């Protein structure tokens, strides 16, 4: 079985690894995003999938087009004569010309039709869903609108986005192999569009919070733990945070308790336990050291 694999981040790498190590499957090409400058020094860095192949000396043809909407990209894929094109967090919408080359199977990190779009894992956390999962889908020209081939699901309660990305990548790898092996007997299930929701691309500004609802702040903390984090209007980032209570009413941002290594912050609804913060342009520090430096005590407001 000849596979052209399209994927970019670590979520995709786990699926690629499963394909590379599966007997009877030949991954003939990796198509991923171009290398990008990263960090303050803007060091040119390969995508995670390419990095894995280079570090493990995987002998595979790697193609990094800026766009698939050109004759060069189409000719490249056709040249590899794939039986399937497997897609996982690739970062580009596939044009019709690619979809016509071979069946294109996408491993999307939600239980479609819920959370189509760019940030399905974070969206499920923000909506305080009990379950989420992975869908294998036969791609069409729409955004995550293709027929469903299979599901895998798991309990996501109190798990942050970093943990879920990892767990869902393992689910996706297993589901991918099952879908490919059983493709000829699977009956694609059309999505019900009226049940669909859309997970928009996350912006840095999405991480700004107020102390209105503790449960919602905690959900944002779990969802945005990798990026952009959560922060107050002042720029103070809240780290190492947990939900202390979801009920009760306090003055927003009020310090209601100070312990040896944490403080309890009141919200209009509920309260939060905070152990670490990060002031603008400074390193992460213990919240007790921070409030001492600011001479804050019980009854004062964290801002």
Legacy VTK file of the C-alpha trace (Angstrom):
# vtk DataFile Version 3.0
C-alpha trace
ASCII
DATASET POLYDATA
POINTS 303 float
0.000 0.000 0.000
1.649 3.227 -1.197
1.022 6.240 1.056
1.762 9.916 0.542
1.616 11.453 4.025
0.817 15.123 4.649
1.368 16.448 8.159
3.287 19.030 10.146
3.199 19.050 14.021
3.865 16.336 16.621
0.244 15.136 16.374
1.003 14.171 12.771
4.377 12.655 13.678
2.777 9.910 15.790
0.578 8.921 12.839
3.551 8.972 10.489
5.531 6.740 12.867
2.711 4.188 12.930
2.591 4.105 9.136
6.364 3.783 8.796
6.465 0.787 11.146
3.416 -1.057 9.782
4.053 -4.101 7.617
2.467 -3.852 4.184
2.498 -0.048 4.123
5.073 1.955 2.175
5.210 5.676 2.936
6.629 6.977 -0.333
6.671 10.680 0.525
6.261 13.174 3.363
4.693 16.493 2.387
4.941 19.119 5.102
5.130 22.866 5.617
8.332 24.813 4.833
10.932 25.295 7.572
10.191 28.407 9.646
12.287 30.788 11.783
11.629 30.173 15.476
12.459 32.060 18.668
14.172 35.349 19.329
17.163 34.341 17.209
14.821 33.287 14.382
16.569 29.949 13.873
15.256 28.155 10.774
13.505 25.084 12.179
11.934 22.111 10.358
8.382 20.915 11.109
8.142 18.119 13.673
7.424 15.436 11.058
10.502 16.346 9.022
12.602 16.641 12.187
11.628 13.089 13.168
12.636 11.730 9.766
16.005 13.499 9.831
16.852 12.502 13.408
15.903 8.844 12.835
17.464 8.639 9.360
14.158 7.710 7.726
14.865 7.344 4.029
11.858 9.132 2.619
11.310 11.790 -0.013
10.364 15.085 1.706
8.521 17.864 -0.127
7.807 21.284 1.452
5.671 23.355 -0.913
4.372 26.794 -0.007
1.194 25.825 -1.836
-0.393 22.720 -3.328
-2.266 24.830 -5.861
0.289 24.654 -8.645
1.338 22.250 -11.381
4.630 21.380 -9.663
2.914 20.111 -6.499
0.274 18.149 -8.404
2.916 16.541 -10.622
5.022 15.657 -7.574
2.159 13.783 -5.889
1.128 12.014 -9.097
4.717 10.899 -9.649
4.584 8.904 -6.403
1.459 7.016 -7.539
-0.157 6.742 -4.083
-2.967 4.358 -3.193
-3.956 6.787 -0.413
-3.061 10.293 0.708
-3.154 10.485 4.509
-3.520 13.965 6.014
-3.082 15.058 9.647
-2.795 18.705 10.706
-1.086 19.563 7.431
-1.882 23.260 7.467
-3.310 23.711 3.971
-6.664 22.904 2.371
-6.270 20.331 -0.393
-7.406 21.489 -3.851
-9.669 19.352 -6.040
-6.709 18.370 -8.226
-5.074 16.623 -5.250
-8.321 15.003 -4.105
-8.655 13.379 -7.521
-5.246 11.660 -7.394
-6.167 9.107 -4.703
-8.562 8.779 -1.735
-7.527 11.430 0.802
-8.055 10.438 4.442
-7.858 13.056 7.149
-7.342 12.304 10.868
-9.155 15.213 12.526
-8.860 15.723 16.283
-12.563 16.001 17.141
-15.759 13.997 16.931
-17.049 15.476 13.684
-19.177 17.308 12.757
-18.383 19.061 16.032
-15.364 21.365 15.974
-14.452 21.581 12.335
-11.575 23.962 11.765
-8.195 24.933 13.152
-8.376 24.374 16.922
-10.672 21.434 17.726
-8.805 20.266 20.823
-8.830 23.675 22.470
-12.487 24.196 21.512
-13.563 20.969 23.220
-11.733 22.012 26.406
-13.218 25.509 26.354
-16.710 24.041 26.035
-15.993 21.729 29.011
-16.839 18.628 27.013
-16.665 15.292 28.805
-15.525 13.415 25.703
-13.628 14.201 22.548
-11.725 12.076 20.076
-10.501 11.589 16.541
-12.403 11.153 13.285
-11.048 9.537 10.138
-12.693 11.297 7.229
-12.771 10.990 3.455
-11.785 14.480 2.383
-13.656 16.756 0.012
-13.146 20.391 -0.987
-14.846 21.718 2.186
-13.237 22.411 5.550
-13.562 19.124 7.471
-16.902 18.390 5.781
-16.123 15.003 4.204
-17.805 11.674 4.920
-16.866 9.934 8.174
-14.994 6.622 8.029
-14.370 5.981 11.734
-14.221 7.374 15.283
-12.100 6.910 18.381
-12.963 8.734 21.609
-11.700 9.344 25.146
-12.574 11.142 28.374
-10.981 14.613 28.372
-12.076 15.988 31.755
-9.392 18.059 33.550
-6.821 17.373 30.821
-4.888 20.247 29.308
-4.203 20.751 25.607
-0.637 19.396 25.785
-1.801 16.105 27.290
-4.708 15.834 24.864
-2.577 16.491 21.788
-0.408 13.549 22.814
-3.251 11.188 23.738
-5.270 12.021 20.629
-2.236 11.508 18.407
-1.960 7.905 19.661
-5.674 7.372 19.039
-5.310 8.856 15.566
-2.378 6.578 14.711
-4.356 3.455 15.594
-7.489 4.695 13.850
-5.493 5.544 10.730
-4.198 1.984 10.365
-7.656 0.504 10.960
-9.212 2.818 8.383
-6.641 2.016 5.712
-6.865 -1.742 6.224
-10.669 -1.776 6.229
-11.198 0.954 3.656
-12.751 -1.358 1.040
-15.512 -2.493 3.426
-16.220 0.801 5.161
-19.432 2.646 4.352
-18.753 6.396 4.508
-21.216 8.279 6.724
-22.189 11.791 5.538
-21.872 14.513 8.169
-25.009 16.295 9.346
-24.150 19.917 8.654
-26.771 21.360 11.008
-24.953 19.682 13.932
-21.591 21.178 13.005
-19.580 23.736 14.964
-16.450 25.613 13.929
-13.253 25.978 15.956
-11.612 29.213 14.903
-7.870 29.822 14.771
-6.587 30.941 18.172
-5.251 34.484 18.573
-2.950 35.758 21.309
-5.715 38.064 22.552
-7.892 35.012 23.315
-5.710 34.393 26.373
-6.780 37.564 28.206
-9.035 36.806 31.183
-11.002 38.530 33.922
-11.962 37.058 37.275
-15.635 36.766 36.450
-16.120 32.991 36.281
-13.571 30.592 37.810
-14.690 27.578 35.762
-14.269 29.481 32.490
-10.852 30.791 33.513
-9.745 27.264 34.375
-11.011 25.979 31.008
-9.002 28.685 29.247
-5.941 27.752 31.280
-6.231 24.114 30.176
-6.945 25.024 26.552
-4.249 27.664 26.110
-1.522 26.156 28.317
0.877 25.789 25.391
-0.024 29.068 23.675
-0.956 31.848 24.257
-1.386 31.108 27.980
-3.778 33.134 30.130
-3.037 36.640 31.361
-4.613 39.711 32.924
-5.016 43.041 31.163
-1.813 44.150 32.920
0.090 41.366 31.131
0.570 39.246 34.269
0.451 35.586 33.202
-1.178 33.053 35.511
0.722 29.762 35.813
0.209 26.530 37.725
-3.472 27.184 38.281
-6.344 24.973 39.401
-10.061 25.328 40.074
-10.557 25.776 43.833
-14.343 25.981 43.783
-16.913 26.553 41.079
-19.558 28.159 43.288
-19.596 31.041 45.762
-19.363 34.745 44.923
-16.438 37.081 45.630
-15.143 40.426 44.531
-13.382 39.876 41.194
-9.656 39.290 41.696
-9.841 39.453 45.493
-7.135 37.568 47.390
-9.223 35.521 49.805
-6.484 33.256 51.184
-2.677 33.173 51.290
-0.897 29.883 52.025
2.754 28.790 51.999
2.945 28.287 48.222
-0.373 29.416 46.753
-3.108 32.005 46.935
-6.859 31.706 46.448
-8.338 34.303 44.118
-12.055 35.030 44.234
-14.197 35.413 41.143
-17.709 36.714 40.677
-18.522 33.000 40.452
-16.135 30.533 42.089
-12.472 30.748 43.083
-9.045 29.753 41.735
-5.847 28.413 43.313
-2.711 29.988 41.821
0.848 28.852 42.581
2.930 30.688 39.979
2.762 33.836 37.883
4.910 35.500 35.241
5.147 39.298 35.168
5.673 40.912 31.731
9.190 40.356 30.340
10.224 38.368 33.441
10.652 34.719 34.374
8.035 32.528 36.019
8.020 32.999 39.795
6.158 31.736 42.838
2.997 33.710 43.453
3.899 34.226 47.125
7.124 36.025 46.121
5.144 38.101 43.665
2.527 39.323 46.135
5.212 40.031 48.742
7.008 42.204 46.207
3.760 44.011 45.461
2.879 44.168 49.198
-0.477 42.523 48.595
-2.413 40.792 51.344
-5.815 39.167 51.933
-8.520 41.525 50.716
-6.351 43.164 48.063
-6.924 42.628 44.350
-4.584 40.746 42.017
-4.207 42.736 38.838
LINES 1 304
303 0 1 2 3 4 5 6 7 8 9 10 11 12 13 14 15 16 17 18 19 20 21 22 23 24 25 26 27 28 29 30 31 32 33 34 35 36 37 38 39 40 41 42 43 44 45 46 47 48 49 50 51 52 53 54 55 56 57 58 59 60 61 62 63 64 65 66 67 68 69 70 71 72 73 74 75 76 77 78 79 80 81 82 83 84 85 86 87 88 89 90 91 92 93 94 95 96 97 98 99 100 101 102 103 104 105 106 107 108 109 110 111 112 113 114 115 116 117 118 119 120 121 122 123 124 125 126 127 128 129 130 131 132 133 134 135 136 137 138 139 140 141 142 143 144 145 146 147 148 149 150 151 152 153 154 155 156 157 158 159 160 161 162 163 164 165 166 167 168 169 170 171 172 173 174 175 176 177 178 179 180 181 182 183 184 185 186 187 188 189 190 191 192 193 194 195 196 197 198 199 200 201 202 203 204 205 206 207 208 209 210 211 212 213 214 215 216 217 218 219 220 221 222 223 224 225 226 227 228 229 230 231 232 233 234 235 236 237 238 239 240 241 242 243 244 245 246 247 248 249 250 251 252 253 254 255 256 257 258 259 260 261 262 263 264 265 266 267 268 269 270 271 272 273 274 275 276 277 278 279 280 281 282 283 284 285 286 287 288 289 290 291 292 293 294 295 296 297 298 299 300 301 302
